[in-house]
Amino acid sequence: MRKAAALASAAMAAAAVAVVSTVLHQRQRRAAKRSERAEAVLLRDLQERCAAPVELLRQVADAMAAEMRAGLAAEGGSDLQMLVTYVDSLPSGGEKGMFYALDLGGTNFRVLRVQLGGKERRIIKQDSEGISIPQHLMSSSSHELFDFVAVALAKFVASEGEDCHLPEGTQRELGFTFSFPVKQKSLASGTLIKWTKSFAIDEMVGKDVVAELNMAIRSQGLDMKVTALVNDTVGTLAAGRYVNHDTIAAVILGTGSNAAYIDHADAIPKWHGSLPKSGNMVCFFSPYFCSSVC
């Protein structure tokens, strides 16, 4: 009898456990379904809020084009800061010779040397070196910052091999990529509008960044001068055009977002110089803007 009673108790316990397990499983399934429905509602709401129908995209494009035209018409004419770069021609791929570049746009800068061999050989040789900028130089003085850069340039040139020597009497030409807001006065000059990216050298604002760098280069006894000042986005556009002649625009999406494109020079009312022979001009701007259609 005792054995039978024990077996009956065990059977009842097992049945109870099975019932409880089934109930819990059903509750979990119902909870999962409720969660799925809630997620579906949330996703549909997000999709509706982020929807970009073609008609809305056309309105945004028209609004942005209007702001761009206003920015090209006059200084301060638009929320978009439309800057004329003075770059009126881009690489064709047929360039030959030794060229140097300096890219300064953050806590590091990079120096580059490239030997181009024309359309047949393209890039024959390329060397580069990255250098970190000490934190204190980012808020010290323009003299100290550019002296530090010039010293690195001089060391980079001093390390060249025999195959990098230029013909006697030939001055090294440097392309300067300066990724901060600058108002250019010519292809090789531009005044700093403001610092970004943790730089805070107040006395540099309003000064010609190319003149400061050239002065620092001369102080190192280096026979080199800046022949072109560009933004990183304009440099990206030039690099794209070098490999593909159909390239007409470039966009940088990083610490900052900028865009550069090729426009007709006679479509830029605030351009007061003589029209370039190419008839074109590269313009640069930050694509962030506010519009009533958004």
C-alpha positions in Angstrom: 0.0 0.0 0.0 2.8 2.4 0.9 4.5 1.7 -2.4 1.3 2.3 -4.3 0.7 5.5 -2.4 4.3 6.7 -3.1 3.8 6.0 -6.8 0.5 7.8 -6.9 2.1 10.8 -5.2 5.0 10.8 -7.6 2.6 10.6 -10.6 0.5 13.5 -9.2 3.7 15.6 -8.7 4.9 14.9 -12.2 1.5 15.9 -13.6 1.5 19.1 -11.6 5.0 19.9 -12.9 3.8 19.2 -16.4 0.8 21.5 -15.9 2.9 24.3 -14.5 5.5 23.9 -17.2 2.7 24.1 -19.9 1.2 27.2 -18.3 4.6 28.9 -18.0 5.4 28.0 -21.6 2.1 29.5 -22.8 2.6 32.6 -20.8 6.1 33.0 -22.3 4.7 32.6 -25.8 2.0 35.2 -25.2 4.6 37.6 -23.7 6.9 37.0 -26.7 4.0 37.7 -29.1 3.1 40.9 -27.3 6.8 41.9 -27.5 6.9 41.2 -31.2 3.7 43.2 -31.8 5.1 46.1 -29.8 8.4 46.0 -31.7 6.5 45.8 -35.0 4.4 48.9 -34.0 7.6 50.7 -33.0 9.4 49.8 -36.2 6.4 50.9 -38.3 6.3 54.2 -36.5 10.0 54.7 -37.0 9.7 53.8 -40.7 6.9 56.4 -41.1 8.9 59.1 -39.3 12.0 58.4 -41.4 10.2 57.9 -44.7 11.8 59.8 -47.6 9.3 59.7 -50.5 10.6 60.9 -53.9 8.5 64.1 -53.7 10.0 65.1 -50.3 13.5 64.4 -51.6 12.8 66.7 -54.6 11.7 69.4 -52.2 14.8 69.0 -50.0 17.0 69.1 -53.1 15.3 72.2 -54.4 15.6 73.9 -51.1 19.3 73.0 -50.8 20.0 74.2 -54.4 18.3 77.5 -53.6 20.5 77.9 -50.5 23.6 77.1 -52.5 22.8 79.7 -55.1 22.2 82.3 -52.4 25.5 81.4 -50.8 27.3 81.9 -54.1 25.6 85.2 -54.7 27.0 87.0 -51.7 28.9 86.5 -48.5 26.4 85.7 -45.7 23.6 85.2 -48.2 22.9 81.7 -47.0 23.1 79.4 -44.0 25.4 77.3 -46.2 28.9 78.7 -46.1 29.7 78.5 -49.8 33.5 79.0 -50.2 35.3 79.5 -53.6 38.5 77.5 -53.7 40.4 79.2 -56.6 40.9 75.6 -57.9 39.9 76.0 -61.6 41.4 72.8 -63.0 41.8 69.2 -61.7 44.3 66.5 -62.4 44.1 64.8 -65.8 46.2 61.7 -65.0 49.0 62.9 -67.3 51.0 64.7 -64.7 54.7 63.9 -64.4 57.3 64.8 -61.7 57.9 64.8 -58.0 55.3 66.4 -55.8 54.9 66.9 -52.0 51.8 67.2 -49.8 51.1 68.1 -46.3 47.7 67.1 -44.7 46.9 69.0 -41.5 43.4 68.5 -40.2 43.4 67.0 -36.7 45.5 65.7 -33.9 47.9 64.1 -36.5 49.3 65.4 -39.8 50.8 63.6 -42.7 53.6 64.4 -45.1 53.6 62.8 -48.5 56.0 62.5 -51.5 54.8 61.1 -54.8 56.4 60.6 -58.1 54.0 60.7 -61.1 54.8 59.1 -64.4 52.0 60.3 -66.7 49.2 58.4 -68.1 51.3 55.3 -68.8 53.1 54.9 -65.5 50.7 56.8 -63.2 52.1 56.7 -59.6 55.7 55.4 -59.8 56.6 55.8 -56.1 54.9 57.1 -53.0 56.2 57.7 -49.5 54.4 59.1 -46.5 54.8 59.6 -42.8 52.3 60.4 -40.1 53.2 62.6 -37.1 51.2 63.2 -33.9 50.8 66.8 -32.8 51.5 67.3 -29.0 48.5 68.4 -27.1 50.0 71.7 -25.9 50.8 72.8 -29.5 47.0 72.8 -30.3 46.5 75.8 -28.1 50.0 77.5 -28.0 50.9 79.8 -30.9 50.9 79.7 -34.7 54.6 80.1 -34.6 55.2 77.0 -32.4 52.6 74.9 -34.3 54.0 75.6 -37.8 57.6 75.4 -36.7 56.8 71.8 -35.4 55.3 71.0 -38.8 58.2 72.5 -40.7 60.8 70.5 -38.7 58.9 67.3 -39.6 58.9 68.3 -43.3 62.6 69.0 -43.2 63.4 65.6 -41.7 61.1 63.9 -44.2 63.0 65.6 -47.1 66.4 64.9 -45.5 65.6 61.1 -45.5 65.2 61.0 -49.3 67.2 58.6 -51.3 69.1 59.3 -54.5 66.1 58.5 -56.7 64.2 61.4 -55.1 66.6 64.3 -55.9 65.1 67.0 -58.1 67.1 68.7 -60.9 69.4 71.4 -59.6 67.7 74.8 -59.2 64.2 73.2 -58.9 62.2 74.2 -55.9 60.1 71.7 -54.2 56.4 72.4 -54.6 54.0 71.6 -51.7 50.3 71.1 -51.8 48.8 72.0 -48.4 45.6 70.3 -47.3 44.3 72.4 -44.4 41.0 71.0 -43.1 39.7 74.0 -41.2 37.4 76.8 -42.4 39.5 79.2 -44.5 38.6 82.2 -46.7 40.9 81.9 -49.7 42.3 85.0 -51.4 44.2 83.0 -54.1 45.1 79.4 -54.9 48.1 79.6 -52.5 46.7 81.9 -49.7 43.9 81.8 -47.2 42.9 83.3 -43.9 41.7 81.2 -41.1 38.0 81.8 -40.2 38.0 79.6 -37.1 39.5 76.6 -35.5 37.7 73.3 -35.0 38.7 69.8 -33.7 40.1 70.9 -30.4 42.5 73.5 -31.8 42.4 76.9 -30.0 45.1 79.2 -31.2 43.1 82.4 -31.1 45.9 84.7 -32.5 45.9 82.7 -35.7 42.3 83.5 -36.6 42.3 86.0 -39.5 45.9 85.2 -40.5 47.1 83.7 -43.7 47.9 80.0 -43.0 50.1 79.6 -46.1 52.2 82.6 -45.2 52.7 81.2 -41.7 53.7 77.8 -43.0 56.0 79.2 -45.7 57.8 81.3 -43.1 58.3 78.3 -40.9 59.7 76.3 -43.9 62.2 79.0 -44.7 63.4 79.1 -41.1 64.4 75.4 -41.6 66.5 76.3 -44.6 64.2 74.1 -46.8 63.9 75.1 -50.5 60.1 74.4 -50.7 57.0 76.6 -50.9 53.2 76.0 -50.8 51.8 76.3 -54.3 48.2 75.2 -53.5 46.0 75.4 -50.5 43.0 73.0 -50.4 40.5 71.5 -48.1 40.5 67.7 -47.6 37.3 67.5 -49.6 38.8 69.3 -52.5 41.8 67.0 -52.2 39.4 64.0 -52.4 37.8 65.5 -55.5 41.2 65.9 -57.1 42.2 62.4 -56.3 39.0 61.1 -57.7 39.5 63.0 -60.9 43.0 61.7 -61.2 41.7 58.1 -61.7 38.3 58.9 -63.2 37.7 61.9 -65.4 33.9 61.7 -64.8 34.3 62.6 -61.1 32.5 65.9 -60.4 31.9 65.9 -56.7 33.4 64.6 -53.4 32.0 64.3 -49.9 33.7 63.8 -46.6 31.8 62.2 -43.7 34.0 62.1 -40.6 34.6 64.5 -37.7 33.0 67.1 -40.0 30.9 66.7 -43.1 31.9 68.7 -46.2 31.3 68.6 -49.9 33.1 69.9 -53.0 31.9 70.1 -56.6 32.7 71.7 -59.9 30.6 74.7 -61.0 30.7 77.1 -63.8 32.7 80.2 -62.8 30.2 82.6 -64.4 27.5 81.1 -62.1 29.3 82.5 -59.0 28.2 86.2 -58.6 30.5 86.8 -55.6 33.5 85.8 -57.7 35.2 89.1 -58.6 38.4 87.9 -60.3 38.9 87.3 -64.0 37.2 84.1 -65.3 39.6 81.1 -65.5 40.5 79.7 -68.8 38.8 76.4 -67.9 35.6 78.2 -67.2 35.1 76.1 -64.1 35.7 76.6 -60.4 35.6 74.1 -57.5 33.3 75.2 -54.7 33.3 73.9 -51.2 30.6 73.8 -48.5 29.2 72.1 -45.5 26.1 70.2 -46.6 24.2 70.6 -43.2 21.3 73.1 -43.5 17.9 73.6 -42.1 14.8 73.9 -44.3 11.1 74.2 -43.8 10.5 71.1 -45.9 12.5 68.8 -43.5 
